[in-house]
Amino acid sequence: MAKAKTESGEKKPSQMGMVRAALEELGYEAKPQEMQTHIKTKFGVELPPNIISNYKSQLKRKVGAPAGPGRGRRAATAAPEGGLQVADFEAIRMLVNRLGSDQVKRLVDVVA
């Protein structure tokens, strides 16, 4: 299925693309309602705030933007020397997402 085109023949951006553009212009602190208004004005499309919020969360995770106040995971506290911290597990999860669990297991075997 081909992407819809605008009257001028250009491809319309995806919903994710519209949210990404709004974040670039308004910043990550922008609220979904504010972004909804911006997207409606710029692209002529009315996205529901829950869709905007979902895409915003996905994009934040991709670029590593900090979560808002009172949101997201608790900050990693200093662990006893040699102990694991939340950041260690987040790094492992990022590797698994990027490389796959089998490849990460192979890497562990190499360095073990």
N, C-alpha and C positions, 0 to 999 in steps of 0.2 A: 504494500500500500504506500503510495507516494505521500509526502508531506503536503499539507495544504499550502496554497500560495496566496500571497496578498494580491490586491488589485493591480499593483505594479509588476507582478510576476515574480517577486522575490519569495524565497521560502520563509514561512512563518517559523519563528523560534519555538522550540519545545517549551513545555511548562517549566521544566528544569532550567532551560536557558533564560526564560523570562525572570525566574526567581534569582538566578545567578546575576543577571544584569541589574536587577533591583538592588541586590546586596552590594554590588560593586559601586553603585551610585549613592546608596543610602547608608551603607555600612552594616556590620553585623549586629549592631544594637537596635536596628529598626524593628519595630513590632509588625506582626503579620497584617494587621489592619492598615497600617501605614504603607506597607509594601503592596497590599491589594489595590489601594488607591493609585499608587505610582504605576503599577502594571496596567491597570485599566486606562490610565491617561496615556501611557507610552505605547502600549500594544493593542488597546481596544478589547482586551480580554479580561473577564472577571473571574479570577481564580478564588475558590473558597479559602478562607484563612487557615483551615486545617491542612489543606494541600500545601500552602505556602510554608507553614510551620514544618511540615514533614520534609520538604525539599531543603529548607534552610538548615535543619538538623543534619541531613545527609551531607550537605556542602560544608558545614562546620567541621564535621568529622574528617572529611577528605583533606581539608586545608589545615586542620589542627587549630582552628580558632578556639579561643577559650569559651567555656560555657558561661552563661550569664550568672549573676549573683544568685546563690541558693539553688543552682541547677547542676546537674551532672554528678560526677563522682566526687567523693570526698577527697580532699587534698591528701597526698601521701605524707604521713608523718615520718619522722626519722625513726628508722628501725634499729634495733641493736646491731652492732658491727657485724657484718657478714649476713645479716638477715635480709629477707626479700621485702621489697616495697611494692605498692600498687603500680608504680611506674614500670617496674620490671615485668609484671604480668601484661600491662598494656603494650609494651614493646614486643612481647612474645605474640600477643594476639595480632598486632600489626603485621608481623612476619608471616604468621599463618594465613592471614587474609591475602597478603601479597604473593606468597610463594606456594601456599598449600601445606597441609599438615605433613604429608609424606616427605616433602622436600625439607621441612624444618627438622623432622626426625633424622633425616640423613645428615643434616648439618650438625645436629647434636652428637651423632655417632662419630663424626669426623673430629670434633673438638673434645670429646670425652676421653 
